């Protein structure tokens, strides 16, 4: 199985998530928890409707991007909880 963390679309999603946290107040999300909730919903929909998962031989680009973005947002939230 290929690791989703090595997928280029996942990497793009993590980058987009890192950029988004710098502009959350100006985004349609408004805050970090809303952004995480939306991305969790999107990822869950991919998994339930299409059977996607983090452990697949190949990844749908949209799924991988959203998983990467979600992971970056969660990482940012968890890092800031520790500070």
N, C-alpha and C positions, 0 to 999 in steps of 0.2 A: 504494500500500500504506500502511496505517495503521501507525504506529510503536507497538509494544507498550508503550513507556515512557509513552505518553500515555493508555493504557487505565486506567480507574478501578480495575479489579480488580488490575492490576499495581501501581498506586500503593498500594493497600491491602496487597498482599503485601510491598512494600518496608517499609511501616510495621510490619507484623507481624514482619518479619525483624529490624528495628532493636530492637523491644521484646524479642524472643526472646533476642538476644545478652546482654541484661541479666540474664536468668534462666536461662541454659543449664544451670547446675549443678542447678537444681531441676526442669528439664524432663525429659521422657522421653528426650531426645537425650543429655543428659549433658555433651556438649562440642561445640564448633564443628565439628570435622571430621566427626563423626557426623551432625550436622544437615545439613551440606552434602552428604554422601553420600546421605542419605535424599532430600533435595530433588532432587539430580541424578537419582536413580533414578526418582522420580515424574515429573519433566519428560521424561526419556528415554522412559518408558512412554507418555505422552501423544503424543510425537512418533512413536514407532514404531507404536503400535496405532491411532492416529487420524489420523496425518498432520499433526498440528499443527506450527506453526513460529512463530518470532518475526516472520516476514514474511507476514502474512495480512491479507486485507481486514477480517475480523472475528475476535475472539478468544473462545474458550470461557472463561468466567469462572474456572473452577478451574485451567485451564492458566495463564492470565495471572497469577493470584494466586500460584501456586507458582513461576513464573518470577521474579516480583518478589521473593518471599521468598528464593529462591536467589541472585539478584543482590545483595540486601542482605547476605546472609551472606558471600558471596565478597568483596564490597567491604570489609566489616568485617575479614575475615581479611587481605586484601591491605594494608589501611591499617595494621593492627597489625604486619605484617611489616616495614614501612618504619620504624616508630618505634624 
